[in-house]
């Protein structure tokens, strides 16, 4: 494929994405039709069907792209066996990188985390965060499994809550500021759980 076609495809997909975001701000994604989406995007239906089967397929593909960005960040921060690391420094960097992805995709993130969005994506993200927390903290708690499940749940919900509030406020603070806040809150919770 040549560069001109690549640019045209990117432009069409971006227009469809931005139009979907605009419509999701007004109503639930299940109430959006292909007809109105292409009308807002000023494209024809055949262009839409070149890339997507229907609106749910489009949303799923957009969410998968975003989720893969989060997954890539997670893989960057997974400690390789045998490498010495600072657990809390790693956690801070992970949070900051997650914030950067959200800030780069803030309008789409606000839509999928809103009442008009897709709650299943939020659950997937929560699971990703929880699994990262579990992997990073298991050894730190020396078998205190009775409390560990509650700690995971609390930290996960708190982290996702901070991200949602940050997005709702327009991501005014920097990713580093949100990472610092989250890191300090999580660190306080974790240290208080170490009896």
Buried (B, 14 or more C-beta within 10 A) or exposed (E): EEEEEEEEBEEBBEBBBBBBBBBBEEEEBEEBEBEBBBEBBEBEEEBBEEEBEEBEEBBBBBBEEBBEBBEEBBEEBEEEEEEEEEEBEBBBBBBBBBBBBBBEBBEBBBBBBBEBBBEEBBEBBBEBBBEBBBEBBEEEBEEEEEEBEEBBEBBBEBBBEBBBEBBEEEBEBEBEEBBBBBBEBBEEEBEEBEE
